[in-house]
Amino acid sequence: MKKALITGAGGFIGHHLVNRLKERGYWVRGVDIKRPEFGETAADEFLMLDLREREAAEQAFTVPGGFDDTYALAADMGGMGFISAHHAEIIHSNLLINLNSVHAAANVGVGRYLYTSSACVYPSGAQQVTDVTPLREDQAYPADPEDAYGWEKLTSEKIVHYYNMEGRLPVVRSVRFHNVYGPLGTWDGGREKAPAALCRKIAVAVHKGGPVEIWGDGEQTRSFMHIDDCIEGLEKIMDAEGLNDAPVNLGRDRMVSINELARIIANIAGMSELVVEHVDGPQGVRGRNSDNTFLNEVLGWEPSITLEDGLRPTYEWIEQQAKTAGLLG
């Protein structure tokens, strides 16, 4: 039986990935500072560890016979409202997590190591218009990433690269996520991302009336990938031959504005009229989209779940969460 380690297994993507690897017959160890919020973990073993501590990382990566596959998802993160206000905390915590994880993995020996990076590594100057040119992997340099979160991700990519180049991590993957959404993710509290926040706001508007707040003018653009596509992509990238540590985008290449995203969700919710109030708030770059050329070349595959198909179960799940929490009256 193959063994897999998933750091960040208490989070949104990690929780789904644990389930998928168990379905494939892996023995799975999950590691995080918290357990999954919206359901029990399927991991064979779940360790509550703070990977900012070197001894905790060594414990996480130590298992008889070693791990065949490691998915390094652990990170201090959230939506734009969170990352725009916690730069020092994010860069400090995440660099410690990744330095300790990579070092521990190299010391004990692992089969394959997949590091999860972000589209925030791309230069801000290439993302200043709404009708932005999709971002290619080779555009990350000259470096000018988005705030501390982007700098940390870019730095961690290089850390993984050098450990691989010097033979200390024999097989490495680096994946740049573009906006992942779906059920079982954070939907309130300040760390939620745009799709979840809009699902919650629209559910409240449907049940209690009132406008839906959108930060800025709502014309900022993004692409959004459903969690099922994300998990399938992670598996395919891990298994890809000849990829090694070359960073690869993982995201949809359909770009929509935040206003358009709100209209899609409102239609799913059955709203007869969407009333929007534009307010001040952090917006990030003006436009961002994924160029999937390289992803197609190495995998012969790319994410395919449409926003409409992915948002419907996401909205229904968040509406139920909001109802249970007493937000809908």
C-alpha positions as CSV (number, residue, x, y, z in Angstrom):
1,M,0.0,0.0,0.0
2,K,1.4,3.4,-1.0
3,K,1.7,6.0,1.7
4,A,0.8,9.7,1.3
5,L,1.4,12.7,3.5
6,I,-0.9,15.8,3.2
7,T,0.1,18.9,5.1
8,G,-2.7,21.3,5.5
9,A,-5.1,18.3,5.6
10,G,-7.5,20.3,7.9
11,G,-8.1,22.9,5.2
12,F,-10.4,23.0,2.2
13,I,-8.2,21.5,-0.5
14,G,-6.4,19.1,1.8
15,H,-9.7,17.7,3.2
16,H,-10.9,16.9,-0.3
17,L,-7.5,15.5,-1.3
18,V,-7.5,13.1,1.7
19,N,-10.8,11.7,0.5
20,R,-9.6,11.2,-3.1
21,L,-6.3,9.4,-2.1
22,K,-8.2,7.1,0.3
23,E,-10.5,6.2,-2.6
24,R,-7.3,5.3,-4.6
25,G,-6.2,2.9,-1.9
26,Y,-3.4,5.1,-0.2
27,W,-2.6,5.0,3.4
28,V,-2.9,8.7,4.3
29,R,-1.4,10.8,7.1
30,G,-3.0,14.2,7.5
31,V,-1.2,17.0,9.3
32,D,-2.5,20.4,10.3
33,I,-3.0,22.8,13.3
34,K,-6.7,22.1,13.1
35,R,-9.0,19.3,12.0
36,P,-11.4,19.8,9.1
37,E,-14.2,22.1,10.0
38,F,-17.0,20.6,7.9
39,G,-16.7,16.9,8.4
40,E,-14.5,14.1,9.8
41,T,-11.3,13.4,8.1
42,A,-10.9,10.1,6.2
43,A,-7.1,10.0,6.9
44,D,-5.8,6.9,8.5
45,E,-3.8,9.1,10.9
46,F,-4.3,12.8,11.6
47,L,-1.6,14.6,13.5
48,M,-2.2,18.0,15.1
49,L,1.1,19.7,14.5
50,D,2.4,23.2,14.0
51,L,4.8,23.0,11.1
52,R,6.3,26.4,12.0
53,E,8.2,24.3,14.6
54,R,11.1,22.2,13.2
55,E,10.5,19.3,15.6
56,A,6.9,19.1,14.5
57,A,7.9,18.9,10.8
58,E,10.3,16.1,11.6
59,Q,7.5,14.2,13.3
60,A,5.1,14.8,10.4
61,F,7.5,13.4,7.8
62,T,8.7,10.4,9.8
63,V,7.0,7.1,9.1
64,P,8.3,3.5,8.7
65,G,9.3,2.9,5.1
66,G,8.9,6.6,4.2
67,F,6.2,8.4,2.2
68,D,5.7,7.7,-1.5
69,D,3.9,11.0,-2.1
70,T,3.9,14.2,-0.2
71,Y,1.4,17.0,-0.9
72,A,2.6,20.2,0.8
73,L,-0.6,22.3,1.1
74,A,-0.1,23.8,4.6
75,A,-0.2,27.6,4.5
76,D,-1.6,30.6,6.4
77,M,-4.0,32.1,3.9
78,G,-7.4,33.4,3.1
79,G,-9.2,35.7,0.8
80,M,-8.1,39.2,-0.2
81,G,-9.6,40.7,2.9
82,F,-7.2,38.6,5.0
83,I,-4.0,38.6,3.0
84,S,-4.1,42.3,2.4
85,A,-4.0,43.0,6.2
86,H,-1.6,40.3,7.4
87,H,1.6,40.6,5.3
88,A,4.2,40.1,8.1
89,E,2.3,37.2,9.7
90,I,1.8,35.4,6.4
91,I,5.4,35.7,5.1
92,H,6.8,34.7,8.5
93,S,4.4,31.7,9.1
94,N,4.5,30.3,5.6
95,L,8.3,30.5,5.1
96,L,8.8,28.7,8.4
97,I,6.2,26.0,7.3
98,N,7.9,25.5,4.0
99,L,11.5,25.6,5.1
100,N,10.8,23.1,7.9
101,S,8.8,20.8,5.6
102,V,11.3,20.7,2.8
103,H,14.2,20.2,5.2
104,A,12.4,17.4,7.0
105,A,11.4,15.7,3.8
106,A,14.9,15.8,2.5
107,N,16.3,14.4,5.8
108,V,14.0,11.4,6.1
109,G,13.7,10.8,2.3
110,V,10.4,11.0,0.4
111,G,9.4,9.6,-3.0
112,R,7.6,12.6,-4.7
113,Y,7.1,16.1,-3.2
114,L,4.4,18.4,-4.5
115,Y,4.5,22.0,-3.4
116,T,1.4,24.1,-3.9
117,S,2.1,27.7,-5.0
118,S,-0.2,30.4,-6.2
119,A,-1.0,32.7,-9.1
120,C,0.0,35.5,-6.7
121,V,3.6,34.9,-7.8
122,Y,3.0,36.7,-11.1
123,P,4.1,40.3,-11.6
124,S,1.5,42.9,-10.6
125,G,2.4,44.9,-13.6
126,A,1.1,42.2,-15.9
127,Q,-2.3,42.3,-14.2
128,Q,-3.4,46.0,-14.3
129,V,-6.3,45.7,-16.8
130,T,-9.5,43.8,-16.7
131,D,-9.0,42.2,-20.1
132,V,-5.7,40.8,-19.0
133,T,-3.5,38.5,-21.1
134,P,-3.6,35.0,-19.5
135,L,-0.5,34.4,-17.4
136,R,2.2,31.9,-18.6
137,E,4.5,30.1,-16.2
138,D,7.6,31.8,-17.7
139,Q,6.2,35.3,-16.8
140,A,7.0,35.0,-13.1
141,Y,10.4,36.7,-13.6
142,P,11.5,39.5,-13.4
143,A,9.8,39.1,-10.1
144,D,7.2,41.6,-8.8
145,P,4.6,39.3,-7.1
146,E,1.4,40.4,-5.3
147,D,2.2,41.4,-1.8
148,A,3.8,39.2,0.9
149,Y,1.8,36.1,0.1
150,G,3.1,36.2,-3.5
151,W,6.7,36.8,-2.4
152,E,6.5,33.9,0.0
153,K,5.1,31.5,-2.6
154,L,7.8,32.5,-5.1
155,T,10.5,32.1,-2.6
156,S,9.2,28.7,-1.5
157,E,9.2,27.6,-5.2
158,K,12.9,28.4,-5.3
159,I,13.6,26.5,-2.0
160,V,12.0,23.4,-3.4
161,H,13.9,23.9,-6.7
162,Y,17.3,24.1,-4.9
163,Y,16.7,21.0,-2.8
164,N,15.8,19.2,-6.0
165,M,18.7,20.5,-7.9
166,E,21.2,19.3,-5.3
167,G,19.6,15.9,-5.2
168,R,18.0,16.2,-1.7
169,L,14.5,15.9,-3.1
170,P,14.6,13.6,-6.1
171,V,11.1,14.2,-7.6
172,V,9.5,17.6,-7.1
173,R,6.3,19.3,-8.5
174,S,5.3,23.0,-8.1
175,V,1.7,23.9,-8.8
176,R,0.3,27.4,-9.1
177,F,-3.3,27.5,-8.1
178,H,-5.8,29.9,-9.6
179,N,-8.8,30.6,-7.3
180,V,-10.3,27.3,-6.1
181,Y,-13.9,27.1,-4.8
182,G,-16.5,24.5,-3.9
183,P,-18.3,22.9,-0.9
184,L,-16.6,22.3,2.4
185,G,-14.6,25.5,2.2
186,T,-14.5,28.6,4.4
187,W,-17.6,30.7,3.7
188,D,-17.5,33.4,6.4
189,G,-15.3,35.0,9.1
190,G,-13.0,37.0,6.8
191,R,-10.8,34.3,5.3
192,E,-13.4,33.2,2.6
193,K,-12.7,34.0,-1.1
194,A,-14.9,35.8,-3.6
195,P,-17.2,32.8,-4.7
196,A,-17.9,31.8,-1.1
197,A,-18.4,35.4,0.1
198,L,-20.8,36.1,-2.8
199,C,-22.8,32.9,-2.2
200,R,-23.3,33.8,1.4
201,K,-24.2,37.5,0.7
202,I,-26.7,36.4,-2.0
203,A,-28.2,33.8,0.2
204,V,-28.8,36.4,2.9
205,A,-30.3,38.8,0.2
206,V,-32.6,36.1,-1.0
207,H,-34.0,35.3,2.4
208,K,-33.8,38.7,4.1
209,G,-33.7,41.3,1.3
210,G,-31.2,44.1,0.9
211,P,-28.3,44.7,-1.5
212,V,-25.3,42.5,-2.1
213,E,-22.0,44.3,-1.3
214,I,-19.1,44.0,-3.8
215,W,-15.7,45.5,-3.1
216,G,-14.7,48.1,-5.7
217,D,-16.5,48.5,-8.9
218,G,-16.8,44.7,-9.4
219,E,-15.1,44.9,-12.8
220,Q,-11.9,43.2,-11.6
221,T,-11.5,39.9,-13.4
222,R,-10.5,36.4,-12.3
223,S,-10.8,32.7,-13.3
224,F,-12.3,30.2,-10.9
225,M,-11.6,26.4,-10.6
226,H,-14.0,23.9,-8.9
227,I,-12.4,21.7,-6.2
228,D,-13.1,18.5,-8.2
229,D,-11.0,19.8,-11.1
230,C,-8.3,20.9,-8.6
231,I,-8.0,17.5,-7.0
232,E,-7.9,15.7,-10.4
233,G,-5.3,18.1,-11.6
234,L,-3.1,17.6,-8.5
235,E,-3.1,13.8,-9.0
236,K,-2.3,14.2,-12.7
237,I,0.5,16.6,-12.1
238,M,2.0,14.4,-9.4
239,D,1.9,11.4,-11.8
240,A,3.2,13.3,-14.9
241,E,6.4,12.1,-16.4
242,G,9.2,14.5,-17.2
243,L,7.7,17.5,-15.4
244,N,9.9,17.5,-12.3
245,D,10.0,21.0,-10.6
246,A,8.9,23.1,-13.5
247,P,6.0,25.2,-12.1
248,V,2.6,24.6,-13.8
249,N,-0.6,26.6,-13.7
250,L,-3.7,24.8,-12.3
251,G,-6.8,26.8,-13.0
252,R,-9.7,27.5,-15.4
253,D,-9.0,29.8,-18.3
254,R,-12.5,31.3,-18.4
255,M,-12.2,34.9,-17.1
256,V,-15.2,36.7,-15.5
257,S,-15.6,39.9,-13.6
258,I,-16.8,39.8,-10.0
259,N,-20.0,41.5,-11.2
260,E,-20.5,38.6,-13.6
261,L,-19.7,36.1,-10.9
262,A,-22.4,37.6,-8.7
263,R,-25.0,37.5,-11.5
264,I,-24.3,33.8,-12.1
265,I,-24.8,33.0,-8.4
266,A,-27.9,35.2,-8.3
267,N,-29.4,33.2,-11.2
268,I,-28.6,29.9,-9.4
269,A,-30.3,31.3,-6.3
270,G,-33.4,32.2,-8.3
271,M,-33.2,35.9,-7.5
272,S,-35.6,38.0,-9.6
273,E,-33.4,41.0,-9.3
274,L,-29.8,41.4,-8.1
275,V,-29.3,44.7,-6.3
276,V,-25.6,45.5,-5.9
277,E,-23.9,48.0,-3.6
278,H,-20.3,48.8,-4.5
279,V,-18.2,49.6,-1.4
280,D,-14.6,50.2,-0.5
281,G,-12.5,47.1,0.1
282,P,-9.3,45.3,-1.0
283,Q,-9.4,44.2,-4.6
284,G,-6.0,42.8,-5.5
285,V,-4.8,43.0,-9.1
286,R,-7.2,44.4,-11.7
287,G,-7.2,41.2,-13.8
288,R,-5.9,37.6,-13.7
289,N,-6.4,34.6,-15.9
290,S,-4.6,31.3,-16.3
291,D,-2.8,30.3,-19.5
292,N,-3.2,26.5,-19.7
293,T,-0.9,25.9,-22.7
294,F,1.8,24.2,-20.6
295,L,-0.7,22.3,-18.5
296,N,-2.2,20.9,-21.7
297,E,1.2,20.0,-23.1
298,V,2.3,18.0,-20.0
299,L,-1.1,16.4,-19.2
300,G,-3.3,16.5,-22.3
301,W,-5.9,17.7,-19.8
302,E,-7.2,20.9,-18.2
303,P,-10.0,21.8,-15.8
304,S,-13.4,21.5,-17.4
305,I,-16.2,22.1,-14.8
306,T,-18.1,25.2,-15.8
307,L,-18.8,27.9,-13.3
308,E,-22.5,27.3,-13.6
309,D,-22.1,23.6,-12.8
310,G,-19.6,24.1,-10.0
311,L,-21.3,27.0,-8.3
312,R,-24.7,25.3,-8.1
313,P,-23.7,22.7,-5.4
314,T,-21.4,25.3,-3.8
315,Y,-24.3,27.8,-3.4
316,E,-26.6,25.2,-2.1
317,W,-24.1,24.0,0.5
318,I,-23.3,27.6,1.7
319,E,-27.0,28.5,1.8
320,Q,-27.5,25.5,4.1
321,Q,-24.5,26.5,6.3
322,A,-25.9,30.1,6.6
323,K,-29.3,28.7,7.5
324,T,-27.8,26.5,10.2
325,A,-25.9,29.4,11.5
326,G,-29.1,31.5,11.8
327,L,-28.0,34.1,9.2
328,L,-31.1,33.7,7.0
329,G,-33.8,34.5,9.6
